[in-house]
Amino acid sequence: MMAKMNPVRHLYVHIPFCPKVCPYCSFYKEASDRNKTQQFLDAVLTEAEVRNGDFNIQPETIFFGGGTPTALSTSQLTYLLTGLRERLDLSQIAEWTLEMNPATVSLEKALRLRELGVNRVSMGVQAWDEPTLKKLGRVHSAAQALKSFRILRTAGFDNVNLDLIFGVPGQTQEKWLESLQQTIDLEPEHISAYCLTYEEDTEFFRRFQKGELVQDNDADAELFERTMDTLGEAGYDQYELSNYARRGRECRHNLGYWLGKNYVGLGPSAFSTCGLDRWQNIADTKTYYSRILSGQDVTSFSETVTPQVHQAETIAFGLRTNRGVAAAKLTDWPDATEEFSSLGLIMETNGRFFLTRRGKMVADTVAGAFV
């Protein structure tokens, strides 16, 4: 357990409720249920008190993910955010991100979130053409996403990320590049561009296994290269494999994960990592709030990793970023380092190793050699 003198600087809050469960999403989520909501909110605030007693939480970043945090009403979000302010020292907050679905954005809600301290929004647009949105099972239209983005600007949000997905069955390269350009034209501060993956326990995975959906790795690789080129030319730095930002607008919270910083997660299914200890909360909302509110532990999994494992994971994640990894950290893997260097997958600059453009195309393979 971390000493109280070492405050935890990153806090994650998982809101599991969604207006609709998307067929590709593997995060723990469930359809909104007003009968569970108040108990859930009270449980999160109670867990915040408990975790703060153990880990002196003084966050510099907070990230509300899900699910869809804005599936909560304005009054419910007010209750939750105000409650966190009453229980935690939030005087050091530099970045407070909240994920939004375009279908759940309103000016009233956006203005209230700004008042409560949220200063960054990540909105899941995913695509700007209706066939792709329909394929992904999204509940919003392209027109609705555009309207929601403009609402965020009107409310004063000057740090907005837009999420996009490529490699969707039936999505042509032309359609993907059109979506990219439409996103660039809006001038968001940050763009996340993910390749569709078929995760277990999703509808897409079941259809993939049946052969109803097919993944074309060569086509996906070409889309990834075009994405890097297009966003780079538009002035977005690729600071992590799937994340691009205007200079100085990188997501500080996610960088904390990738650079191996300590963080505490609240809510059902949330992960936490402090030092060499890590744990996950139970992935069931009713069981989560029933246990928390009766004073029981909500951890479903915990482990203490060795310093060597922690180091290896830090290398794997660090290589995914444009900060790279200090050469001194790779001394325990001389064979892998030499092989990947000779293959042109990593390169050393000023005492640090970075993925090359070719290396980015096979990043998981490179990272896996160090874990």
C-alpha positions, 0 to 999 in steps of 0.5 A, spaced: 500 500 500 502 506 498 504 511 503 500 517 505 506 522 503 506 520 496 499 522 493 496 519 487 495 524 482 490 520 477 483 518 478 479 514 473 471 514 475 467 509 471 460 510 469 457 504 466 450 506 463 449 507 456 443 509 452 445 503 448 450 497 448 454 498 441 456 491 438 464 492 438 465 495 445 468 490 450 468 495 456 463 494 462 457 497 461 449 496 461 443 500 459 441 506 463 436 504 469 434 510 474 432 505 479 440 503 480 443 510 479 442 513 486 445 507 489 451 507 484 452 515 485 452 514 493 457 508 492 462 511 488 462 517 493 463 512 498 469 508 495 472 515 494 472 516 501 475 509 502 480 509 497 482 516 499 483 514 506 488 509 503 491 513 498 491 520 499 488 522 492 490 529 490 489 528 483 492 532 477 487 529 472 481 526 473 477 522 467 470 520 467 469 514 462 464 508 461 459 507 458 457 514 457 458 518 463 453 523 460 447 518 460 447 521 467 442 527 468 445 534 469 442 533 476 446 527 477 452 529 474 452 535 479 451 530 485 457 526 483 462 532 481 460 536 487 460 530 492 467 528 489 469 536 491 467 535 498 471 528 499 477 529 495 483 535 495 482 537 487 486 543 488 491 540 483 486 539 478 489 541 471 485 536 466 478 533 468 476 529 462 469 527 461 467 522 455 460 524 451 456 520 446 453 525 441 446 523 443 447 525 450 450 532 449 445 538 451 447 546 452 445 545 459 449 539 461 455 542 458 455 549 461 454 545 468 460 541 467 464 547 465 461 550 472 463 544 476 470 544 473 470 539 467 475 542 462 476 537 457 471 533 453 472 526 449 466 525 444 465 518 441 463 520 433 466 514 430 464 516 423 461 522 419 457 517 414 451 514 416 452 507 413 458 506 418 455 509 424 449 504 423 454 498 422 457 500 429 450 501 432 451 508 434 445 511 436 447 518 434 447 521 426 452 525 423 448 531 424 447 530 431 455 529 432 456 536 428 451 539 433 453 536 439 461 539 437 458 546 436 454 546 443 461 544 446 464 550 443 458 554 445 459 552 452 466 554 452 470 547 451 477 549 448 480 542 449 475 537 445 477 530 443 473 526 437 474 519 437 474 515 430 474 508 428 477 505 422 477 498 419 469 498 419 466 492 415 464 496 409 468 502 410 472 504 404 478 508 404 475 514 401 470 514 406 475 513 412 479 519 409 473 523 408 471 522 415 478 524 417 478 531 413 471 532 416 474 532 423 480 536 421 475 541 418 472 542 425 479 543 428 478 539 435 485 539 439 485 532 439 483 526 435 483 519 437 483 514 431 482 507 433 483 501 428 476 496 429 478 490 433 474 484 435 474 483 442 471 477 446 464 478 449 462 483 444 457 482 438 462 483 433 467 478 436 461 473 435 460 475 428 467 475 427 468 467 429 462 465 425 465 468 419 460 474 418 465 479 419 472 479 416 478 483 418 483 485 412 490 486 416 493 489 410 487 494 408 487 496 416 495 497 415 494 502 409 489 506 413 493 506 419 499 509 414 494 514 411 491 516 418 498 518 420 500 522 414 493 526 413 493 528 421 501 529 421 500 534 415 494 537 418 498 539 424 497 533 429 502 530 433 502 522 433 504 522 441 501 515 442 499 510 436 492 511 436 492 519 439 494 525 435 494 532 438 495 539 437 502 541 441 501 541 448 494 538 448 496 531 449 491 527 454 495 528 460 491 523 464 492 517 458 499 519 458 499 517 466 497 510 464 502 510 458 508 512 463 507 508 468 504 513 473 499 511 479 492 511 479 486 510 482 479 507 479 472 508 482 466 504 480 464 497 477 470 494 473 475 500 474 482 498 475 487 501 479 495 501 480 499 504 485 506 502 486 507 494 484 500 493 487 494 493 482 486 491 482 480 491 479 473 492 482 467 487 481 464 488 474 457 488 476 453 495 478 448 492 483 453 487 486 458 493 486 454 498 490 451 493 495 458 491 497 460 498 498 454 501 501 454 495 506 462 496 508 464 490 504 470 490 499 469 490 492 475 488 489 474 482 484 482 481 482 488 483 485 496 482 484 502 484 486 507 484 480 515 484 481 519 490 479 521 486 473 514 485 470 513 493 472 519 495 468 517 491 462 510 493 462 513 500 462 517 499 456 511 496 452 507 502 453 513 507 453 514 505 446 507 506 444 508 514 445 513 519 442 517 520 448 520 513 447 524 509 452 531 510 455 536 506 452 538 504 459 531 501 461 532 496 455 539 493 457 536 486 460 533 485 453 539 486 448 537 480 443 530 483 442 533 490 442 539 488 437 534 484 432 528 490 432 534 495 431 537 491 425 530 490 422 529 498 422 523 497 427 526 501 433 531 507 433 536 510 438 536 517 438 539 521 444 539 515 449 532 513 447 529 508 443 523 510 439 518 506 434 520 507 427 514 508 422 515 501 420 515 499 427 509 502 429 505 498 424 507 492 428 507 495 435 504 490 439 509 485 436 515 489 438 512 491 445 510 483 446 518 482 446 519 486 452 513 483 457 
